[in-house]
Amino acid sequence: MRSAELLRKLQGVQTIQSVMALLGIDRQKAIYYIRRLREGGYVKTRKRPDQTRVYSISFENKLKGVSYYDIINQYAPVKISAPNVYNVYGKQPTVEEALVFAIKTKSVRTILAALALFRKVENWSALYKLGRQNRIERQIGALYDLSRLIIQKVRRMPDRFRHNALPKMQYPLEYTVPSLQSKDFKNIENNWKVYLPFNKKDLEAYHDFS
């Protein structure tokens, strides 16, 4: 089977099992076809928490695009698999952009993994601007304060960011993830007028993270 036909049939997120099912082939042949596409630059590979290999197959991979999930997984203690591939071409995505992207997904697992990005934030002005544009500056602030409690070596948020992002007392609380709120971090929630989607138990992956 030609590579172009393989690419057309397998484009998307696959496992060895799904390749076997789609093409009606055995495991050895499926591994061979994945290898061929990888050699052509069409495959990105990652592992799920259960160690299953997941293959993102697309023509865009050959263009050397980088996804926000790539940035998150570079620093997260627990890797996540992307439900969709969001590649950025022509420039290297920043940590600040990846953090905003993660919050906008409203996915508990994605946001949890992205807490590690606060250790790498350098351009707080850009982060504030992106947060303001997307109306999530309060979520950024609340998640930052949470990260300071559980992650070592998180850099201090500039006073200007905190001053500009903190809400007025009369502001209603907003959700980070719809319908989810914390039992353990009420002080942070009340300070930022934002519900956090995590309790202490949810943060166990960060206990030995340094």
C-alpha positions in Angstrom: 0.0 0.0 0.0 1.3 3.4 -1.0 2.1 6.0 1.7 -0.5 8.5 0.4 -3.2 5.9 0.7 -2.0 4.9 4.1 -2.1 8.5 5.2 -5.6 9.0 3.9 -7.0 5.9 5.7 -5.1 6.4 9.0 -5.3 10.2 9.4 -6.2 11.1 12.9 -5.4 9.6 16.3 -4.7 5.8 16.2 -3.3 2.9 18.2 -1.9 -0.3 16.9 -5.3 -2.0 17.6 -7.2 0.7 15.6 -4.8 0.4 12.7 -5.3 -3.3 12.6 -9.0 -2.9 12.7 -9.1 -0.2 10.0 -6.9 -2.0 7.5 -7.8 -5.6 8.4 -4.2 -6.6 9.0 -2.2 -8.3 11.8 -0.1 -6.5 14.4 3.2 -7.0 12.7 1.9 -5.4 9.5 0.3 -2.5 11.5 3.7 -1.8 13.2 5.3 -1.8 9.7 2.9 0.7 8.3 3.2 3.0 11.3 7.0 2.8 10.9 6.7 3.7 7.2 4.6 6.8 7.9 6.9 7.8 10.8 9.9 7.7 8.5 8.0 10.0 6.1 7.5 12.5 9.0 3.7 11.9 9.2 3.5 10.4 12.8 3.9 11.8 16.3 3.9 9.3 19.1 3.0 9.7 22.8 2.1 7.4 25.6 -1.1 7.3 27.7 -0.9 6.8 31.4 -1.5 3.1 30.9 1.6 3.1 28.6 -0.4 2.5 25.4 1.3 4.1 22.5 -0.9 6.6 20.6 -0.1 7.8 17.1 -1.2 11.2 15.7 -1.1 10.8 12.0 -1.4 13.7 9.6 0.2 15.5 6.6 0.7 18.5 8.9 3.2 16.6 11.0 5.6 16.7 8.1 5.5 20.5 8.2 7.0 20.2 11.7 4.1 21.9 13.5 4.1 21.8 17.3 0.8 21.4 19.3 -0.1 23.0 22.6 -0.3 19.5 24.0 3.3 18.9 23.0 4.2 21.9 25.2 2.1 20.8 28.1 3.4 17.2 28.0 7.0 18.5 27.9 6.6 19.7 31.5 3.7 17.8 33.0 4.3 15.1 35.5 1.5 13.0 34.0 1.2 13.1 30.2 -2.1 13.5 28.4 -3.3 12.4 25.0 -4.9 15.0 22.8 -8.5 14.4 21.7 -7.6 16.5 18.7 -4.4 17.8 17.2 -3.9 21.6 17.4 -0.6 22.2 15.6 0.9 25.7 15.3 3.0 26.3 12.3 5.6 29.0 11.4 6.5 29.7 15.1 7.2 28.0 18.4 4.2 28.1 20.7 5.0 29.8 24.0 4.3 28.4 27.4 2.0 31.3 28.0 -0.1 30.5 24.9 -0.2 26.8 25.9 -1.4 27.7 29.4 -4.3 29.8 28.1 -5.1 27.1 25.6 -5.3 24.5 28.4 -7.7 26.6 30.5 -9.9 27.3 27.5 -10.3 23.5 26.9 -12.3 23.4 30.2 -10.8 19.9 30.5 -9.9 18.8 34.1 -7.1 16.5 32.9 -5.6 19.1 30.5 -5.7 21.9 33.1 -4.3 19.7 35.8 -1.3 18.8 33.5 -0.9 22.4 32.6 -0.4 23.6 36.2 3.3 22.6 35.7 3.6 25.4 33.1 3.5 28.0 35.8 7.1 27.0 36.6 8.1 28.1 33.1 6.2 31.4 32.7 8.6 34.2 31.8 6.4 36.8 30.0 3.7 37.7 32.5 2.7 40.7 30.5 1.9 38.5 27.5 0.1 36.0 29.8 -2.1 38.8 31.2 -2.9 40.2 27.8 -3.9 36.7 26.5 -5.9 36.1 29.7 -7.7 39.4 29.4 -8.5 38.8 25.7 -10.0 35.5 26.6 -11.7 36.7 29.8 -9.8 34.1 31.9 -7.4 36.3 33.8 -9.1 35.4 37.1 -8.8 31.7 36.3 -5.1 32.2 35.6 -4.7 33.9 38.9 -6.5 31.2 40.9 -4.7 28.4 39.2 -1.4 30.1 39.8 -2.0 30.4 43.5 -2.9 26.7 43.5 0.3 25.8 41.7 2.3 27.7 44.3 0.9 25.4 47.0 1.7 22.2 45.3 4.7 22.8 43.0 8.2 23.8 43.9 10.1 26.6 42.2 7.1 28.4 40.8 8.1 32.0 40.1 6.4 34.8 41.9 3.6 36.5 40.0 4.4 40.2 39.4 2.3 42.6 41.6 1.0 44.3 38.5 -0.5 41.1 37.2 -2.2 40.4 40.5 -3.4 43.9 41.0 -4.9 44.1 37.5 -6.5 40.6 37.5 -8.0 40.5 41.0 -11.8 41.0 40.9 -13.9 43.5 42.7 -15.6 42.2 45.8 -19.1 42.3 44.2 -18.1 40.0 41.3 -19.9 36.7 41.2 -17.9 33.5 41.2 -17.1 31.9 37.8 -16.3 28.3 37.0 -13.0 27.1 35.5 -14.7 23.8 34.5 -18.5 23.9 34.4 -20.2 22.6 37.6 -17.0 21.8 39.4 -15.7 23.4 42.6 -13.2 22.7 45.3 -13.8 21.6 48.9 -10.2 22.3 49.9 -9.2 25.6 48.3 -12.0 28.0 49.3 -9.6 30.8 50.2 -8.2 30.9 46.7 -11.7 30.6 45.2 -13.0 33.5 47.3 -10.0 35.6 46.6 -10.2 35.3 42.8 -14.0 34.7 42.6 -13.3 31.6 40.6 -14.2 28.0 41.4 -11.3 25.6 41.1 -12.0 22.1 39.7 -9.6 20.2 42.0 -9.4 18.9 45.6 -6.2 17.9 47.3 -6.6 14.3 46.3 -6.7 15.3 42.6 -3.2 16.8 42.9 -1.4 13.6 44.0 0.6 13.5 40.7 2.4 16.6 41.9 3.5 15.3 45.3 6.9 14.2 44.2 7.2 16.7 41.3 10.3 18.9 41.4 
